[in-house]
Amino acid sequence: MESDDDQVYVPQVKSKVVPKLKQEFETMDNVVAFYNRYAREAGFSVRSHTSAMSKDNTPLMRKEYVCYNQGDSKFKRGLLHQRHYELEEDHINIEENAKTVMSLEIEDHMAKVYTRKLFYEVQEHLKESFKYKLELLRENETHCMYKVVRKNIDTCKSREFTYEKDSDFVSCSCRKWESDGLPCQHVLSYLIKIQDVDKLPIQYILKRWTKEAR
């Protein structure tokens, strides 16, 4: 009998972002950007696993990237149990309308897209997003780095996030996206205050959390 740990998760993503055998890149930065995009669309994150240098320490001969939670059987079992719980609540999530409270177009859009349970979680992030201020730290041709801090609270821990221009995506140091697949209040603050969006961009919506996936 197949155990929980033996089950394999196959990401459902666009073919153009799936790594291919013998695929080549011009730089290591391009490799990192590609694998981060693939992991992001698949709903997980990656980390550097092993590296191998030539005898004189240059050039790099091999570098491996793996899922951030590779080898964590507890994490795998948690995902399976979480999925089982979600299926039990499907009829509630789909049939009952979520209540909006902020009179914002982006909130209305989230209520239409997310299941009821997930919407209320993202709704709390949306409320919190207005309590932060953003500061641009640096910018180059491919990235913008911001610091985000809570307004009027000096002791509150600051966060940093990076906006990738090519993929039009914000990655935050709180790692809410990597752990839960949901946009955090820091990212939402950027989307509302800097990009002035009235709908949550599709790259921040994992299909498994939507009504369409049920």
Backbone as numpy.savetxt, mean C-alpha at the origin, in Angstrom:
# Nx Ny Nz CAx CAy CAz Cx Cy Cz
-2.89 -34.22 3.39 -3.74 -33.01 3.39 -2.86 -31.77 3.39
-3.26 -30.78 2.63 -2.49 -29.55 2.52 -2.73 -28.69 3.76
-1.66 -28.25 4.40 -1.77 -27.40 5.59 -1.89 -25.95 5.18
-2.24 -25.07 6.16 -2.35 -23.65 5.89 -1.03 -23.08 5.36
0.08 -23.56 5.93 1.38 -23.03 5.54 1.77 -23.41 4.13
1.12 -24.50 3.58 1.48 -24.96 2.24 0.73 -24.20 1.15
-0.31 -23.48 1.53 -1.09 -22.78 0.52 -0.30 -21.61 -0.05
-0.45 -21.40 -1.35 0.34 -20.40 -2.07 -0.57 -19.25 -2.51
-0.14 -18.05 -2.21 -0.88 -16.86 -2.64 -0.36 -16.42 -4.01
-1.26 -16.37 -5.01 -0.89 -15.95 -6.36 -1.47 -14.56 -6.60
-0.64 -13.53 -6.66 -1.15 -12.17 -6.84 -1.89 -12.01 -8.16
-3.01 -11.30 -8.13 -3.79 -11.02 -9.33 -3.49 -9.58 -9.76
-2.49 -9.43 -10.62 -2.06 -8.10 -11.05 -1.91 -8.08 -12.57
-1.74 -6.88 -13.12 -1.56 -6.73 -14.55 -0.27 -7.41 -14.99
-0.30 -8.04 -16.16 0.85 -8.81 -16.63 2.09 -7.94 -16.82
1.90 -6.66 -17.14 3.06 -5.81 -17.42 3.89 -5.52 -16.17
3.33 -5.74 -14.98 4.10 -5.48 -13.76 4.62 -6.76 -13.11
4.34 -7.92 -13.72 4.80 -9.20 -13.17 6.25 -9.44 -13.59
7.15 -9.75 -12.64 8.54 -10.06 -12.99 8.62 -11.25 -13.94
9.53 -11.16 -14.91 9.67 -12.21 -15.91 11.10 -12.75 -15.91
11.23 -14.01 -16.27 12.54 -14.66 -16.33 13.43 -13.95 -17.34
14.65 -13.67 -16.95 15.67 -13.02 -17.77 15.35 -11.55 -18.07
14.46 -10.97 -17.30 14.16 -9.55 -17.48 15.37 -8.71 -17.09
15.64 -7.68 -17.84 16.83 -6.86 -17.62 16.46 -5.42 -17.29
17.31 -4.78 -16.46 17.13 -3.40 -16.05 18.46 -2.66 -16.20
18.39 -1.36 -16.44 19.60 -0.58 -16.62 20.32 -0.30 -15.31
19.57 -0.09 -14.23 20.17 0.24 -12.94 19.47 -0.52 -11.82
20.14 -0.57 -10.63 19.53 -1.19 -9.46 18.32 -0.38 -8.99
18.37 0.92 -9.18 17.23 1.76 -8.80 15.98 1.36 -9.59
16.18 1.02 -10.86 15.06 0.57 -11.69 14.51 -0.76 -11.20
15.39 -1.63 -10.73 14.97 -2.92 -10.19 14.10 -2.71 -8.95
14.59 -1.88 -8.04 13.87 -1.62 -6.80 12.50 -1.02 -7.09
12.44 -0.05 -8.01 11.18 0.61 -8.37 10.20 -0.39 -8.97
10.70 -1.29 -9.84 9.85 -2.28 -10.49 9.25 -3.25 -9.47
10.10 -3.80 -8.59 9.61 -4.77 -7.63 8.69 -4.13 -6.59
8.97 -2.89 -6.22 8.08 -2.20 -5.29 6.70 -1.98 -5.91
6.68 -1.64 -7.20 5.39 -1.45 -7.87 4.61 -2.77 -7.95
5.32 -3.84 -8.32 4.67 -5.16 -8.39 4.09 -5.55 -7.02
4.89 -5.38 -5.97 4.44 -5.76 -4.63 3.26 -4.90 -4.19
3.33 -3.62 -4.51 2.27 -2.69 -4.12 0.93 -3.09 -4.75
0.94 -3.41 -6.04 -0.30 -3.79 -6.72 -0.79 -5.17 -6.27
0.14 -5.99 -5.79 -0.25 -7.32 -5.31 -0.71 -7.30 -3.85
-0.47 -6.17 -3.16 -0.94 -6.05 -1.79 0.04 -6.47 -0.73
1.35 -6.46 -1.03 2.35 -6.74 -0.01 3.57 -5.86 -0.27
4.60 -6.01 0.52 5.81 -5.23 0.32 7.00 -6.17 0.21
8.12 -5.67 -0.31 9.31 -6.49 -0.49 10.46 -5.92 0.33
11.42 -6.77 0.59 12.63 -6.35 1.29 13.84 -7.03 0.66
14.98 -6.41 0.81 16.21 -7.01 0.32 16.55 -8.23 1.16
16.87 -9.34 0.51 17.11 -10.60 1.23 18.59 -10.95 1.28
19.22 -11.14 0.14 20.64 -11.47 0.09 21.32 -10.74 -1.06
22.61 -10.55 -0.95 23.41 -9.93 -2.00 24.71 -10.70 -2.15
25.28 -10.63 -3.34 26.57 -11.27 -3.59 27.42 -10.35 -4.45
28.62 -10.03 -3.95 29.53 -9.15 -4.67 30.65 -9.98 -5.28
31.32 -9.42 -6.25 32.52 -10.06 -6.79 33.62 -9.99 -5.73
34.73 -10.67 -5.94 35.79 -10.75 -4.94 36.37 -9.40 -4.58
36.39 -8.48 -5.52 36.91 -7.14 -5.21 35.80 -6.18 -4.79
34.64 -6.77 -4.43 33.47 -6.01 -3.95 32.79 -5.16 -5.01
33.11 -5.38 -6.26 32.41 -4.68 -7.33 32.62 -5.47 -8.63
31.64 -5.62 -9.48 30.28 -5.10 -9.32 29.40 -6.06 -8.54
28.15 -5.69 -8.31 27.17 -6.55 -7.66 26.85 -7.71 -8.59
26.96 -8.95 -8.08 26.72 -10.14 -8.89 25.29 -10.67 -8.75
24.72 -10.56 -7.56 23.37 -11.06 -7.34 22.72 -10.32 -6.19
21.43 -10.05 -6.31 20.67 -9.45 -5.22 19.25 -10.01 -5.25
18.78 -10.48 -4.11 17.48 -11.11 -4.03 16.50 -10.25 -3.23
15.25 -10.20 -3.73 14.18 -9.51 -3.03 13.09 -10.52 -2.71
12.54 -10.43 -1.51 11.50 -11.37 -1.09 10.36 -10.60 -0.45
9.23 -11.28 -0.25 8.11 -10.69 0.46 8.55 -10.27 1.84
8.05 -9.13 2.30 8.45 -8.59 3.60 8.19 -9.60 4.73
7.15 -10.44 4.57 6.78 -11.40 5.61 7.16 -12.83 5.26
8.14 -13.01 4.36 8.54 -14.37 3.98 8.99 -15.15 5.20
8.53 -16.39 5.28 8.94 -17.27 6.36 8.11 -17.12 7.62
7.17 -16.19 7.63 6.35 -15.96 8.80 5.06 -16.78 8.69
5.05 -18.00 9.24 3.89 -18.87 9.12 2.70 -18.30 9.87
2.95 -17.59 10.95 1.87 -16.96 11.70 1.16 -15.92 10.84
1.96 -15.19 10.06 1.39 -14.19 9.15 0.50 -14.87 8.11
0.96 -16.01 7.56 0.17 -16.72 6.55 -1.15 -17.21 7.13
-1.08 -17.79 8.33 -2.31 -18.27 8.95 -3.26 -17.12 9.25
-2.67 -15.99 9.64 -3.49 -14.81 9.92 -4.25 -14.35 8.70
-3.61 -14.39 7.53 -4.28 -14.00 6.30 -5.45 -14.92 5.99
-5.25 -16.22 6.18 -6.31 -17.18 5.90 -7.50 -16.99 6.85
-7.20 -16.78 8.12 -8.27 -16.57 9.09 -9.01 -15.26 8.81
-8.25 -14.26 8.41 -8.86 -12.97 8.10 -9.80 -13.10 6.90
-9.37 -13.83 5.90 -10.20 -14.04 4.71 -11.50 -14.79 5.08
-11.38 -15.79 5.95 -12.57 -16.54 6.38 -13.55 -15.62 7.08
-13.05 -14.75 7.92 -13.91 -13.81 8.64 -14.59 -12.84 7.67
-13.85 -12.41 6.66 -14.42 -11.48 5.67 -15.59 -12.13 4.93
-15.42 -13.39 4.56 -16.47 -14.08 3.82 -17.75 -14.21 4.66
-17.59 -14.42 5.96 -18.75 -14.54 6.83 -19.55 -13.24 6.90
-18.86 -12.10 6.71 -19.52 -10.81 6.83 -19.91 -10.20 5.49
-19.74 -10.94 4.41 -20.00 -10.41 3.08 -21.40 -9.83 2.92
-22.41 -10.57 3.40 -23.78 -10.13 3.20 -24.05 -8.81 3.91
-23.38 -8.58 5.06 -23.53 -7.31 5.78 -22.82 -6.19 5.03
-21.62 -6.47 4.56 -20.82 -5.46 3.88 -21.48 -4.95 2.62
-22.17 -5.83 1.89 -22.73 -5.47 0.59 -24.13 -4.89 0.71
-24.95 -5.50 1.56 -26.36 -5.14 1.59 -26.66 -3.88 2.40
-25.86 -3.56 3.42 -26.12 -2.40 4.25 -25.29 -1.20 3.77
-25.95 -0.06 3.60 -25.27 1.14 3.13 -24.43 1.77 4.24
-23.21 2.20 3.88 -22.35 2.88 4.84 -22.81 4.33 5.00
-22.58 4.89 6.17 -23.00 6.26 6.46 -21.82 7.22 6.30
-22.00 8.23 5.47 -20.99 9.28 5.32 -21.32 10.43 6.26
-20.28 11.14 6.72 -20.49 12.20 7.71 -19.78 13.50 7.38
-18.98 13.52 6.32 -18.12 14.67 6.07 -18.54 15.51 4.86
-19.53 15.07 4.12 -19.99 15.79 2.93 -18.86 16.08 1.95
-18.02 15.08 1.73 -16.90 15.20 0.79 -17.09 14.21 -0.35
-16.72 14.63 -1.56 -16.86 13.74 -2.71 -15.99 12.50 -2.57
-14.80 12.68 -2.02 -13.91 11.52 -1.88 -14.48 10.52 -0.87
-15.16 11.01 0.16 -15.79 10.11 1.13 -16.94 9.35 0.47
-17.75 10.04 -0.33 -18.85 9.39 -1.04 -18.32 8.31 -1.98
-17.19 8.61 -2.63 -16.59 7.64 -3.55 -16.10 6.40 -2.79
-15.47 6.62 -1.65 -15.00 5.49 -0.83 -16.16 4.61 -0.38
-17.28 5.24 -0.03 -18.44 4.48 0.43 -19.00 3.60 -0.67
-18.89 4.04 -1.92 -19.38 3.26 -3.05 -18.42 2.12 -3.41
-17.13 2.33 -3.16 -16.11 1.37 -3.59 -15.87 0.27 -2.56
-15.61 0.67 -1.30 -15.22 -0.28 -0.27 -16.42 -1.02 0.32
-16.15 -2.21 0.86 -17.16 -2.89 1.66 -17.44 -2.02 2.88
-18.57 -2.25 3.50 -19.01 -1.40 4.61 -17.97 -1.37 5.73
-17.47 -2.53 6.13 -16.51 -2.63 7.23 -15.22 -1.88 6.91
-14.70 -2.08 5.70 -13.45 -1.43 5.32 -13.64 0.07 5.14
-14.82 0.47 4.66 -15.07 1.90 4.48 -14.95 2.64 5.81
-15.52 2.10 6.86 -15.47 2.79 8.16 -14.04 2.94 8.66
-13.19 1.99 8.35 -11.78 2.11 8.74 -11.09 3.22 7.95
-11.32 3.25 6.63 -10.72 4.29 5.80 -11.33 5.66 6.13
-12.58 5.66 6.48 -13.25 6.91 6.86 -12.55 7.56 8.05
-12.13 6.76 9.02 -11.40 7.30 10.17 -10.07 7.89 9.74
-9.40 7.24 8.79 -8.15 7.80 8.27 -8.41 9.14 7.58
-9.52 9.21 6.87 -9.87 10.45 6.17 -10.11 11.58 7.17
-10.82 11.30 8.24 -11.05 12.32 9.26 -9.72 12.82 9.84
-8.82 11.89 10.13 -7.53 12.23 10.72 -6.64 13.02 9.76
-6.83 12.82 8.46 -5.94 13.44 7.47 -5.93 14.96 7.54
-7.02 15.56 8.01 -7.11 17.02 8.07 -6.37 17.60 9.28
-5.85 16.74 10.13 -5.15 17.18 11.34 -3.64 17.27 11.14
-3.18 17.06 9.91 -1.75 17.03 9.63 -1.32 18.17 8.71
-0.07 18.56 8.84 0.53 19.52 7.93 1.73 18.87 7.24
1.96 19.26 6.00 2.99 18.64 5.17 4.14 19.61 4.92
5.34 19.05 4.85 6.53 19.85 4.55 7.38 19.13 3.51
7.63 19.78 2.39 8.47 19.20 1.35 9.93 19.23 1.81
10.56 18.06 1.88 11.96 17.97 2.32 12.93 18.08 1.16
12.66 17.37 0.09 13.53 17.40 -1.09 12.78 16.85 -2.29
13.29 17.15 -3.45 12.66 16.71 -4.69 13.72 16.54 -5.77
13.55 15.50 -6.60 14.40 15.32 -7.77 13.51 14.95 -8.96
14.10 14.44 -10.02 13.33 14.16 -11.23 12.32 13.03 -11.06
12.56 12.14 -10.11 11.70 10.96 -9.97 10.88 10.92 -8.69
11.33 11.64 -7.64 10.69 11.52 -6.34 10.51 12.87 -5.65
9.53 12.90 -4.75 9.38 14.00 -3.80 9.31 13.38 -2.41
10.07 13.95 -1.47 10.05 13.46 -0.10 9.40 14.50 0.80
8.40 14.07 1.59 7.67 14.96 2.48 7.78 14.49 3.93
7.67 15.46 4.83 7.49 15.14 6.25 6.07 15.55 6.62
5.39 14.71 7.38 4.02 15.01 7.79 3.97 14.95 9.32
3.41 16.00 9.93 3.33 16.09 11.39 1.94 16.53 11.80
1.55 16.13 13.00 0.25 16.51 13.55 0.26 17.99 13.91
-0.78 18.70 13.56 -0.87 20.12 13.85 -0.99 20.36 15.36
-0.23 21.35 15.84 -0.33 21.83 17.22 0.01 20.80 18.28
0.69 19.73 17.88 1.13 18.72 18.85 2.62 18.46 18.61
3.46 19.11 19.37 4.91 19.04 19.16 5.48 17.67 19.50
4.83 16.96 20.42 5.36 15.66 20.86 4.95 14.51 19.95
4.07 14.79 19.00 3.59 13.73 18.11 4.71 13.30 17.15
4.85 12.00 16.94 5.88 11.47 16.05 5.58 11.86 14.61
6.60 12.37 13.93 6.43 12.73 12.51 6.63 11.50 11.63
6.08 11.56 10.45 6.25 10.51 9.45 6.84 11.11 8.19
7.41 10.26 7.37 7.91 10.70 6.08 7.29 9.82 5.00
7.01 10.43 3.88 6.51 9.63 2.76 7.14 10.11 1.46
7.18 9.21 0.50 7.80 9.48 -0.79 6.76 9.39 -1.89
6.72 10.40 -2.71 5.84 10.38 -3.89 6.68 10.01 -5.10
6.34 8.89 -5.74 7.03 8.42 -6.93 6.32 8.98 -8.16
6.99 9.81 -8.90 6.36 10.51 -10.02 5.96 9.57 -11.15
6.80 8.59 -11.45 6.50 7.69 -12.58 5.26 6.85 -12.31
5.14 6.33 -11.10 4.00 5.46 -10.77 2.84 6.24 -10.16
3.06 7.52 -9.88 2.02 8.37 -9.27 1.51 7.72 -7.99
2.45 7.39 -7.09 2.09 6.67 -5.87 2.89 7.19 -4.69
2.22 7.25 -3.53 2.85 7.71 -2.29 3.08 6.53 -1.36
4.31 6.37 -0.88 4.65 5.32 0.08 5.00 5.97 1.41
4.33 5.57 2.49 4.50 6.21 3.79 5.30 5.33 4.74
6.05 5.96 5.63 6.87 5.23 6.59 6.04 4.51 7.66
4.76 4.84 7.79 3.92 4.13 8.76 3.58 2.72 8.30
3.74 2.46 6.99 3.57 1.13 6.38 2.15 0.58 6.53
1.17 1.47 6.61 -0.22 1.03 6.68 -0.62 0.30 5.40
-0.16 0.80 4.26 -0.49 0.15 2.99 0.08 -1.26 2.93
1.34 -1.41 3.34 1.99 -2.72 3.28 1.35 -3.72 4.24
0.88 -3.25 5.40 0.33 -4.17 6.38 -1.15 -4.47 6.16
-1.93 -3.45 5.76 -3.38 -3.62 5.65 -3.93 -3.42 4.24
-3.14 -2.85 3.34 -3.64 -2.58 2.00 -4.63 -1.43 1.95
-4.49 -0.49 2.90 -5.37 0.68 2.96 -4.54 1.96 3.01
-5.02 3.03 2.39 -4.28 4.30 2.47 -4.36 4.88 3.87
-3.23 5.32 4.40 -3.19 5.88 5.75 -3.62 7.35 5.74
-3.76 7.94 6.92 -4.16 9.33 7.02 -3.09 10.27 6.46
-1.83 9.84 6.49 -0.74 10.69 5.98 -0.82 10.80 4.45
-1.06 9.66 3.81 -1.20 9.64 2.35 -2.46 10.39 1.92
-3.55 10.17 2.64 -4.79 10.87 2.32 -4.63 12.38 2.47
-3.85 12.80 3.45 -3.59 14.23 3.63 -2.90 14.81 2.41
-1.94 14.05 1.85 -1.24 14.50 0.64 -2.20 14.54 -0.55
-2.99 13.50 -0.72 -3.90 13.44 -1.87 -4.91 14.58 -1.85
-5.39 14.94 -0.67 -6.39 15.99 -0.57 -5.77 17.38 -0.66
-4.66 17.59 0.05 -4.09 18.94 0.14 -3.17 19.30 -1.01
-2.46 18.32 -1.56 -1.50 18.60 -2.64 -2.09 18.27 -4.00
-2.68 17.09 -4.13 -3.23 16.69 -5.42 -4.69 17.12 -5.61
-5.34 17.51 -4.55 -6.72 18.03 -4.62 -7.66 17.06 -5.33
-7.62 15.79 -4.93 -8.46 14.77 -5.56 -9.87 14.79 -4.98
-10.85 14.41 -5.78 -12.21 14.25 -5.28 -12.66 12.79 -5.31
-11.77 11.91 -5.81 -11.97 10.47 -5.77 -10.66 9.82 -5.37
-10.75 8.71 -4.67 -9.54 7.98 -4.31 -8.96 7.33 -5.55
-7.71 7.69 -5.95 -7.12 7.12 -7.16 -7.07 5.59 -7.11
-7.25 4.97 -8.25 -7.38 3.52 -8.32 -6.16 2.78 -7.80
-4.97 3.39 -7.90 -3.76 2.71 -7.44 -3.72 2.55 -5.91
-4.62 3.21 -5.20 -4.69 3.08 -3.74 -5.85 2.18 -3.30
-6.46 1.50 -4.25 -7.61 0.64 -3.93 -7.27 -0.81 -4.29
-7.17 -1.67 -3.28 -6.98 -3.09 -3.55 -8.33 -3.73 -3.82
-8.40 -4.48 -4.90 -9.68 -5.05 -5.32 -10.28 -5.94 -4.25
-9.46 -6.62 -3.46 -10.00 -7.56 -2.48 -10.80 -6.87 -1.37
-10.63 -5.55 -1.24 -11.39 -4.81 -0.21 -12.64 -4.14 -0.78
-12.92 -4.35 -2.05 -14.04 -3.66 -2.69 -15.29 -4.53 -2.77
-16.41 -3.89 -3.01 -17.67 -4.62 -3.16 -17.63 -5.51 -4.40
-16.88 -5.12 -5.42 -16.82 -5.89 -6.66 -16.14 -7.24 -6.45
-15.31 -7.35 -5.42 -14.57 -8.61 -5.18 -15.44 -9.65 -4.50
-16.60 -9.25 -3.99 -17.45 -10.17 -3.22 -18.33 -11.03 -4.12
